[in-house]
Amino acid sequence: MTRISIARILAVVAAASTAPSLPASAGELKYVGSSTVGKFMSDAAAVYTPSTFKIDTQPESSGGESCPIRGACDIGGVARDVGSDFTGKGVQATLIGKDAIGVVVNADNPVKGLSAAQLSDIFTGKITNWSQLGGPDLKIKPLIVKQGSATRAVFQAAVMGGSEYGAIEVVTPDAKIISETARDKGAIGQISFSVLQGASGVAALDVDGQKAAVTNSAYPITRPLYLTTKGAPAGEAKAFIDWALSPAGQEIVKKSFVVAK
């Protein structure tokens, strides 16, 4: 073998060692967790090409906390603070953005805004008729998302001070809150703003005088959005999370949420 051939081989090896670790279509990343963070994952999957995605939002945020420990996902998603029980076992949470939780009523409801105290009284069962709030003589029908959803837990903490829910109806999946509220003039529901985009038949209430919008930093019902891994992200998961925090990834976050930086 000539000296020139050896040099060429060494050059190829050197180039390969410095090339990006992820070629196109390198493999599949399995996501488990929050349906809210899952909205970002679905949007990202449409533009991020180095990996394909398998997205499971059925377990919601509770699953996004536990799946890294169980080895049941490559990346988890949690739409609230990650519990110390999980971070203590090595779960690492990376903030990718922030979400707002909207309070929606039927579009024909004349009530346009409520205080957090009034909302607490509705969802604990102390206020039961819209006439008590300046609306029509109509029974209030509170709708909440299922157990395990961060939307339910964050709303309970931020609005109700941790008090227990009263007589409510549980709706699943989360997006069905929109259709149920649009159908029932007495309904009021809790839902991520990412689901509200383009929705018809419902209106988002102002809360404590603050306009219901993810761009309003004073809006009182917000929560962080995390991607979770077992330990520091590595391999394809790291490449994707790095992209999610890059300007290109944050542009995707911005479609439905407030960016992390």
SVG drawing of the C-alpha trace seen along z (x, -y; Angstrom):
<svg xmlns="http://www.w3.org/2000/svg" viewBox="-82 -44 87 46">
<polyline fill="none" stroke="black" stroke-width="0.4" points="0.0,0.0 1.4,-3.4 2.1,-6.2 -0.6,-8.3 -3.2,-5.6 -2.5,-5.3 -2.8,-9.1 -6.2,-9.0 -7.4,-6.3 -6.3,-8.3 -8.1,-11.4 -11.3,-9.4 -11.1,-8.0 -10.4,-11.5 -13.4,-13.0 -15.7,-10.2 -14.6,-10.8 -15.5,-14.5 -18.8,-14.1 -22.1,-14.7 -23.1,-11.7 -26.5,-11.5 -26.9,-10.8 -30.3,-11.4 -32.9,-8.9 -30.6,-7.7 -33.3,-6.0 -36.5,-6.3 -37.0,-8.4 -39.7,-7.2 -41.6,-10.0 -43.9,-9.4 -45.7,-11.9 -47.6,-15.2 -50.0,-15.8 -49.2,-19.5 -45.5,-18.8 -46.6,-16.2 -48.0,-19.1 -44.5,-20.4 -43.1,-16.9 -45.7,-16.5 -44.8,-19.9 -41.1,-19.1 -41.4,-15.7 -42.6,-17.5 -39.4,-19.4 -36.7,-17.6 -35.2,-15.0 -32.3,-13.2 -34.7,-11.0 -38.2,-9.6 -40.6,-9.7 -43.0,-7.4 -45.3,-9.7 -47.4,-8.4 -49.3,-11.0 -51.7,-8.6 -49.7,-8.5 -49.6,-12.4 -47.0,-14.1 -47.0,-11.3 -45.7,-9.0 -43.2,-11.6 -41.7,-11.6 -41.4,-7.9 -40.6,-6.6 -36.9,-7.6 -36.4,-5.6 -38.2,-2.6 -36.4,-2.7 -39.8,-3.0 -38.9,-6.1 -36.0,-7.9 -37.5,-11.3 -40.3,-12.1 -42.5,-15.2 -43.8,-16.9 -45.9,-20.1 -45.2,-21.1 -42.3,-21.0 -40.8,-17.5 -41.2,-15.8 -38.2,-15.5 -38.9,-11.8 -37.9,-11.5 -35.1,-14.0 -33.6,-12.2 -33.5,-9.0 -31.6,-10.7 -34.3,-12.1 -33.0,-15.3 -35.5,-17.9 -34.7,-20.4 -36.9,-23.4 -38.0,-24.0 -40.8,-26.6 -43.8,-27.7 -47.5,-27.2 -50.7,-28.9 -53.8,-27.1 -56.9,-28.7 -60.4,-28.7 -63.0,-28.3 -66.7,-28.9 -69.3,-28.6 -69.0,-31.4 -72.5,-32.6 -71.8,-33.1 -71.8,-36.8 -69.3,-36.4 -65.9,-37.4 -63.6,-37.3 -63.5,-36.0 -61.1,-36.2 -59.1,-33.2 -61.2,-33.2 -64.4,-32.9 -62.9,-30.1 -61.9,-28.3 -65.5,-28.6 -66.8,-27.2 -64.5,-24.2 -64.9,-23.4 -68.7,-23.5 -69.4,-26.7 -70.7,-28.6 -73.1,-26.5 -75.1,-29.0 -73.9,-31.6 -76.4,-34.1 -74.1,-34.3 -71.5,-35.7 -73.6,-38.2 -74.5,-35.6 -77.8,-33.8 -79.8,-31.7 -78.0,-28.5 -76.4,-25.7 -72.6,-25.7 -71.0,-22.5 -67.3,-22.4 -65.2,-20.2 -61.7,-19.0 -59.1,-16.8 -58.2,-13.3 -56.1,-12.4 -52.4,-12.4 -52.7,-15.4 -50.5,-18.3 -53.2,-20.7 -55.4,-19.4 -52.7,-19.6 -51.4,-23.0 -54.9,-24.5 -55.7,-23.0 -52.5,-24.5 -52.6,-27.9 -56.3,-28.6 -57.7,-26.5 -54.8,-26.7 -54.7,-22.9 -58.4,-22.5 -60.2,-19.4 -62.4,-19.5 -66.1,-19.5 -68.8,-18.1 -67.1,-18.0 -67.1,-16.0 -63.8,-14.4 -63.2,-14.7 -60.7,-12.7 -58.8,-13.3 -58.0,-16.9 -59.0,-18.4 -62.6,-17.1 -63.0,-20.0 -63.4,-22.3 -66.2,-20.4 -68.0,-19.7 -67.9,-23.4 -69.0,-24.5 -72.0,-22.1 -73.1,-23.0 -73.9,-26.7 -73.4,-26.1 -69.9,-24.5 -66.6,-25.8 -63.3,-24.0 -59.6,-24.0 -57.3,-23.5 -53.8,-24.2 -53.6,-27.3 -51.9,-25.1 -55.2,-23.2 -57.2,-26.4 -55.5,-27.6 -58.2,-27.8 -60.9,-26.5 -64.5,-27.6 -67.6,-27.8 -65.7,-28.7 -64.1,-31.8 -61.1,-32.0 -61.9,-34.1 -59.6,-36.8 -58.4,-35.8 -57.8,-38.4 -58.2,-41.1 -55.3,-39.6 -55.9,-38.8 -55.8,-35.1 -52.6,-34.8 -49.3,-32.9 -47.6,-36.2 -49.0,-37.9 -46.4,-37.3 -48.9,-38.6 -51.5,-35.9 -51.7,-33.9 -52.1,-30.3 -48.9,-29.2 -46.6,-26.2 -43.1,-25.1 -42.7,-22.5 -39.9,-20.0 -38.3,-17.2 -37.0,-14.5 -34.2,-11.9 -32.4,-9.4 -29.3,-11.4 -27.8,-13.9 -29.2,-13.5 -27.0,-11.4 -27.0,-10.3 -30.0,-10.9 -32.0,-12.3 -29.2,-14.9 -29.1,-15.9 -32.9,-16.5 -33.0,-18.4 -30.0,-20.5 -32.0,-21.3 -35.2,-22.0 -33.2,-24.7 -31.6,-26.1 -33.2,-29.1 -34.7,-26.6 -36.3,-24.5 -37.5,-27.5 -39.3,-28.7 -41.4,-25.5 -42.0,-26.1 -43.1,-29.7 -46.0,-28.3 -47.9,-27.3 -46.0,-28.4 -43.6,-30.9 -40.0,-30.2 -37.6,-29.1 -35.0,-31.8"/>
</svg>
